[in-house]
Amino acid sequence: MASFGYSAVDIKGNEFKGSLQAQDLDHAMRELKGKGLLPVRVVEQNVMTQDINFSALKRVTARDLALFCRQFTSIYRAGVPIVDCLRLLTEQTANIKLKDATQDVLTEIEKGEPLSQALMQHPKVFPALLVTTVAAGEATGTLDVSFERMALQFEKTHKLQAMVKKAMIYPLIVAIVAIIVVIVMLVKVIPSYVDMFAQLGTQLPAVTRFVVALSEFVVNFWFVIAFAILVVVLFVRRAKHTKGGRKFFDRIALKLPLFGKLNEKKACSMLARTLATLYSSGVPMADSIEITARTMENVWYHDALTDALEAVIAGQPLSRPLEVSGLFPPLLYHMIRIGEETGETDVMLEKLADYYDEEVENATQSLSAAMEPMIIIVLALIVGFLVAAIMAPMLTMYQALETI
């Protein structure tokens, strides 16, 4: 496959520039024409002439999709046809991957494909949640409502992700600084005192001997440590791609102090919000559960919802298998049970989503507030231990001099 840079226009005279992968020049020309574009200039690119577009490396985030859905809703409600909505969105979208996917969706729409089917052809850009909600909107004639609900869904998801990332920034920075300080002390500071320790001619304290030995090991065998760290990282990454490995690490994530409750509340928030969005859009409960299960990051919650799907298909209410799983807090399945009994499941799910969004925010703030002093204390203990190891021989020497 070769890379080709192109300049092309559509039937309205709008100019498009970019690059694409194709087997040869003829295939590149045919691909552009298949997208409804008239090639003006198509040139094969090499390493030196290929455009480096770092924005193309960016993945499509929840924020990008939220903005996409908001803009579509506004334009569509103004009476603009779907084709023109997508054309305007193609011109306005900053994310290259989302822009290219929207252009392909526009081409499929012009060929007569339904919007949901066109979106389905880009699963890495448009998630199944969006595709199913749009399909429900097409079936009921409420496409704008579906996009509005999805905009709210993606906005909440982005807010949740941003909140957790923001809370982790400071502890992460402090942890990195702690590691750097320890490495500098072991590699630079401790070795500078080794000769002085040797000249003392006295038996060094055990703590000093340990730190000196550790420093010498780090200086002389740093490549062994680096290799061991690399092996552990690769092993963990590989293990996470296996079913057993994912279950092991995801179970740890639910049992960790401080983090366990936060992960539980995040899962409950995602479950309630996604189910509420799908079910209120007219998607059958079984399909809603199946799609929601796919959005669960933790494999234990994914498996619990998969089991719940089988139970719901067998005729049980959703609240029952959620309770039996033992993973969800009582409030979640009790509220869902009340919704099932009163016929207001979607309303209860939305209330649960709002409640757990607030709980996640509170838990995140509490986690951040608890971790900051803990990391500082750990850093102080480590540095204090190393300093004590350096000072111990000196104190011993001074005490010996005083007795003379």
N, C-alpha and C positions, 0 to 999 in steps of 0.2 A: 504493500500500500504506500502510495506517495502522497505528499501534501501539495495542494494547489491553492494559490491565492487567486481570488476572483473579484471582479467588479461586474455587477449585473443590475438590471432594472426590471420592475414588474410591469403589469399591463397599464398601470396608472402613471408610469414614469418615475416612480420612487426608486432611488439608487440604493443598492446594497453592496457592501464590501465585507470580505472575510476570507476564511480559508476552510477547506474541507479535505477529507481523506478519500482517495479513490484509487482504483487499480491503474488507470491511465487517463490521459486527457479526454478521450471520448467518453469514458464513464463519468468523469467530472462534469462534462457538458450535459450529459443526459440527466445526471442527478439535479443539476441546477434547473433544467427545463421541467423536470418532474415536480419541482417546488413552485412552478409557476413563474420562474425568473428567466429573463432573456440575457444570456451571457454577453458581456461587452469585452471583457478581457479575462482570460484564464491562463495562468502561468505556473509551471511547476516550481516549487520552492525547494531550496537546499538548506543545509544547516546555517549558512551565512546569510541567506536572504529571507529565511522564514521569520515571520513576525512573532515576537515573543509577547504574548498577551497574558499578563499575570492574572487579570480579572477572570480569564477563562478557567483558571485553576480553582476558583472559588466555588464551593458547593452551594446549592440552593438551600437557603435557611428558612426557618419558620417565618422570620421577618419579611423575607422576599415574597413568600407565598401570601402572607397577610396583606402586603401592599398590593400584590397582583389581584387578589380577590376584592379588596376595597375599590380599586380603580375600575375593575370590571363591573361591579355593582353600580357605581356612580354613572359610568358611561352607558350601561344597558338601561338603567332607569330613565335616562334622558331621551330614550327612544331610538338609540343607535342600534342598527342590526348587529348580530353577533360577529359577522365577518369584519365589519368596520371596527367593532370593539377590539377584536384581536389584533387588527392592523395597527390601531393606535397604541395598544399595549406593547406590541413589538417595537415600536419606535421609542417608547418611553422607558422600557425596562433596562436597567443598568447591568444586571447580572447576565453575563454572556450565555451561560448554560440555559437559563430560563428564557432568554431572548430567542435562542436558536430553537428551543423546544416549542415556544409559542408560534414561531414562524412555521414550523412543521405542522402544528395543530391547525393553523390558518389554512395551509395548503390542503390538508385533509378535509376541512370544513367546505372549502370551495369545490372539492370533488363530490360532496354530498354526504360525508360521514357525520353522524351525530357528534356533538361536542364531547360527550363522555367517552365515546369510542376513540376519538382522536387523542384525548388526554391519556387514555389507557395505554397508548403506544409508547409513553415516556414514563415508565414506573419509577425511574431514578430521580425524576424531577417532580412529577405530580403523584403524590401518595394515593393509595387505594381509598383512603378516607375521603379525599377530595373527589375522586372519580365516582364513587358510589353516591355521594351526596348530590353531585351534579346530575347523575342519572336519575335520581329520585326527583330532582327539580324539573328535569325535562319531562318526566312522566306526569307530573302534577301541574305543570305550567307555572311553577314558582322558581324559575332559575335564579332570579335576583335574590330571593330569600335564601336559597341554598348557598350562594356565594357570600352573602352577608354572614350567615352562620359560620361558614368556613373561615371568613376573615376574623371573626371573633375567636374561633378555635385556635388559629395560628397565632393571633396576638397574645392569647393567654399562654400558649406554649412558649412563645419567645420570651415573654415576661418571666415565666418560671425558670427557663434556662439561664437567662441573663442574671436573675436574682442569685441563683446558686453559684454561677461563675464569679460574680462580684464578691460574694462572701468568701470564696476560696482564694482570691488573688493575694490578699495580705498574708494569710498563713503560708501560702506557697512561696511567696517572696522571702519570708522569714526563714522558712525551712531551707531554701537554696542558700541564703546567706550563712546559715548555721553550717551547712556542709562545706562551703568554701572556707569558712574560718577554721574548721577542724583540719581540712586538708593543708591549708597554709601553715598551721601550727605544727602538724606532723612532718611536713616536707621541708619547711624553712626554719621555723623557730627552734624546735627540739634538736635537730642536728647541730645547730650553732652552739648548743650547750654541752654536746657530747664530749668534746675535748676537755672542757673545763671539769666535767664530772670525772674524767679519767685521771686528771691531775690531782684530784682531791686525795687519792690513795686510800679511800675509806670504802667500806661496804655501803652501797647505795640502798636506800629504802626500797621495799618491794614495789611500791607504786611507781617509783621512778624507773626501776628496771623494766617493769611492764611497758611503760610509755616509750622508753628508749627502744625496746625490742619491736614494739608496734611501729614506731617511726622508721626504723631500719627496714622492716618488712615492706612498708608502703613505698619507701624510696627505691629499694632494690627489686621489688616484685610487683610494681604497680600494674604491669601488663597482665599478671595473673589475676589481680583483682578486677581489672577491666574486662578480661575474658570471662571471668565468673559472672560478673554483672550482665554481660551480653548474653551468656548462656541462659541465665535465669529469666531475662526479659523475653528472649525468643521462646523459651519453654512456656512461660505464662501466656504469651500471645497465641502460641499454637494450641495450648490447652483450652483457651477460651473459645476456640473454634470447634471444639468437640462438645457433645451433649453433656458428658460427665464433667468435663472441666468447667463449662458454663454453670452447671448446677452447683458445683463446689464453690466457685468464686461468688456467684450470686447469693448463695446461702450465707457466705461470710459477710457480704454487703448488708444483709438484713440483720445480722447479729452484732455488728460492730457497735460499740458504745457511741452515742451521739448520732452517728451516721445511720444506724439502723432505722430509727423512728423517722428520720427525714426521708429515707428511701421509701418507707411504707406510705407516708403521706403523699409523696410525689406520685406513686403508683395509683393510689386512690383518687387523686386529683385527675390524673390522665384518664383513668377508667371512667369516672363519672362524666367528665367533660366530653370525651369521645362518644360514649354511649348516648348522652343527651343530644349531641349534635346529630348523630345518625338517626336515632329513634324519632326525634321531633321533626326530622326531614321526611319521614314516611318510610324509612328503610325498615324492613321486618326485623324483629328482635334477634332472630337467629343470625341473620347477616350482620347485624350491628355488633353482636358479640364476637363473631369471627374476625371482623376487621379490627375491632378493639384489641383482641388478643395479639394481633400482629404489631400493634403499636407499643406493646409492653416491652420495655427494655430488659427487665428482669425475667429470666426464663421460668422462675417459679410462678410468677403471676400469669405469664403466658400459658403455662400448662394448666393452671387453675381455671382460666377462662376457657381453654379448650375442653376441659372436663365439664365446665358449666354449659358449654354449647351442646354437648351430647345430652346432658340432663334436660335442657330446655326443649330440645327436639323430641325427647321422650315424654314431654308433657309436664315437667316440673317447673315451678316458678324460679326465676333467676336467683332470688334471695336464698333459696335452699342450698344449692351447690356452693355458693359463695360462703355460706356459714360453715358448711361441712369441710371446706378446704382448710380452715384454720389460719389462713393468711391475712384475712381482712378484719379490721376492727368491727365490733358489734354495731357501732353507729351506722356503718355503711350498709350492711345487709338489713338492719332493722328499718332504716329509712326507705330502702328499695321495697321491702315487704309492705310498708304502709302505702307506697305508691302503687304497688300491684293490687292491693285490696281496694283502693279508692279510684283506680283507673287513671291516676296521675303520675305514672312512672317517670315520664319525661320531666315533669315539674320537680319531682323529688331529686332526680339526677342532677338537674341544674343547681338546685340548692346545695346538694352535696359537693358539686364542683366548686361553687363559690366558697363553701366552708373550708374545703381542703386547700384551696388556693391560699386562703388566709393562714391556715395552719402551716403550710409550707413556708410562707413568708416569715412567720414567727419562729419556726424551727430553724430556718436558715440564719436569722439574726442571732438566735441563741447559740447556735453552733459556732458562728464567727466570733461571738463574744467570749465563748469558752475556750476556743482554740488559741486565740492570740496570746493570752497569758501563759497557757500551757507550753506553747512552743518557746516562748521567751525563757520560761523556767528551765526547760530541757536544755536550751542553748547555754544558759548560765551555768547549769550543772556540769555540762561537758567541758566548757572552757575553764571553769573553776577546777575541775579534776586535773586538766592538763597543766594549769598554772601551779597547782599544789604539787604535782609531780616534779616541776622544775624547782620550786622553792624549797622542797623538803631537804635535799642535800645541803643547800646553803644554810638553812637553819641548823642542821646537824653540825656543820662546820663552825658556825658562829658559837654554838653552845660548847663545842670542843675548845675553842680559843678562849672562851670565858673561864674555863676550868683551869687553864694553864697559869 
